[in-house]
Amino acid sequence: MGAFDLLGIAGSSLGFHQTWLDSLAHNIANVNTVRGTDQEAFRAQMVVARARSGGGVEVAGIATSDPAGRVVHQPDHPLADADGNVRLPELDMASQMSQLVMAQRGFQASVGVTKNAQDTYASALQIGRQ
């Protein structure tokens, strides 16, 4: 492992966690999206991670939830069908919020590792100049 590999690994983690945070924000913003039963429900995004061969992590892809969602009886809703049903996304707000905390903590940890590595490399350069 080279001297600057730590920065590359931490950088890959920052990129992954940012994608995860963006996906969660998109899901949370659309948790109450209502559609008619003749349409697909909002499809939640789930980030799929993969280890990089040289160390670190990368986004392997974005999976989406079931387009069927869940059918809910809301006869007063303007999009309700003849039976009074609408389609909502298959999303659990508690799960999304828990994942949001994990993604934030992972991002913060990656920032800390990056800062510590930069400080260490700067100190090593200062020693080399003396």
C-alpha positions in Angstrom: 0.0 0.0 0.0 1.4 3.4 -1.1 1.6 6.5 1.0 -1.4 8.1 -0.6 -3.6 5.0 -0.8 -5.3 6.1 2.4 -6.6 9.3 0.7 -7.9 7.3 -2.2 -9.7 4.8 0.0 -11.2 7.7 2.1 -12.2 9.5 -1.1 -14.0 6.5 -2.4 -15.9 6.3 0.9 -16.8 10.0 0.6 -18.2 9.4 -2.9 -20.2 6.4 -1.9 -21.7 8.0 1.2 -22.6 11.1 -0.8 -24.5 8.9 -3.3 -26.2 7.1 -0.4 -27.2 10.4 1.2 -28.6 11.7 -2.1 -30.6 8.6 -2.6 -32.0 8.7 0.9 -32.9 12.4 0.5 -34.8 11.5 -2.8 -36.7 8.7 -1.0 -37.6 10.8 2.0 -38.8 13.7 -0.2 -41.1 11.3 -2.0 -42.4 9.2 0.9 -45.9 10.6 0.6 -46.1 10.6 -3.2 -49.6 9.5 -4.2 -50.4 8.0 -7.6 -53.5 6.5 -9.1 -53.9 2.8 -9.0 -53.4 2.7 -12.8 -49.8 4.0 -12.4 -46.6 2.7 -10.8 -45.8 3.8 -7.3 -42.8 6.0 -6.6 -39.8 3.6 -6.7 -37.4 4.1 -3.8 -33.7 4.0 -4.6 -31.3 1.7 -2.7 -27.5 2.1 -3.3 -25.6 -1.1 -3.9 -22.0 -1.1 -2.7 -19.0 -3.1 -4.0 -15.5 -3.3 -2.7 -12.8 -1.9 -5.0 -10.0 -4.2 -5.9 -7.3 -1.7 -4.7 -9.2 -0.9 -1.5 -12.1 1.3 -0.9 -15.7 1.1 -2.0 -17.7 2.1 -5.1 -21.3 2.3 -6.1 -22.1 -1.0 -8.0 -25.6 0.3 -8.9 -28.9 1.6 -7.8 -31.7 -0.8 -7.1 -35.3 0.3 -7.0 -38.3 -0.8 -4.9 -41.3 -2.6 -6.2 -43.4 -0.4 -8.6 -46.6 -2.0 -7.2 -46.1 -0.1 -3.9 -49.0 -0.4 -1.6 -52.7 0.3 -2.3 -54.4 2.4 0.3 -58.1 3.3 0.7 -58.4 7.1 0.5 -61.7 7.8 -1.1 -61.4 11.6 -0.6 -58.1 11.8 -2.5 -58.5 13.4 -6.0 -56.4 10.5 -7.6 -58.6 7.7 -6.0 -60.0 5.2 -8.4 -63.7 4.1 -8.4 -63.1 1.9 -5.3 -61.5 4.8 -3.5 -57.9 3.4 -3.6 -54.6 5.2 -4.4 -51.1 3.8 -4.7 -48.3 4.8 -2.3 -44.6 3.9 -2.3 -43.4 0.9 -0.3 -41.3 3.0 2.0 -40.7 2.9 5.7 -39.8 6.3 7.0 -38.2 4.9 10.2 -35.9 2.8 8.1 -35.0 5.7 5.8 -34.2 7.9 8.8 -32.0 5.2 10.4 -30.1 4.7 7.1 -29.7 8.5 6.9 -28.0 8.6 10.3 -25.7 5.7 9.2 -24.8 7.4 6.0 -24.1 10.7 7.7 -21.9 9.1 10.3 -20.0 7.2 7.6 -19.5 10.4 5.6 -18.3 12.2 8.8 -15.9 9.4 9.5 -14.5 9.5 6.0 -14.0 13.3 6.3 -12.1 12.7 9.6 -9.8 10.0 8.0 -9.1 12.3 5.1 -8.3 15.3 7.3 -6.0 13.1 9.5 -4.2 11.7 6.5 -3.7 15.2 5.1 -2.3 16.4 8.4 0.0 13.4 8.6 1.3 13.9 5.1 1.8 17.7 5.7 3.8 16.9 8.9 5.9 14.4 7.0 6.6 17.1 4.3 7.6 19.6 7.0 10.1 17.1 8.5 11.5 16.4 5.0 12.1 20.1 4.5 14.2 20.5 7.7 
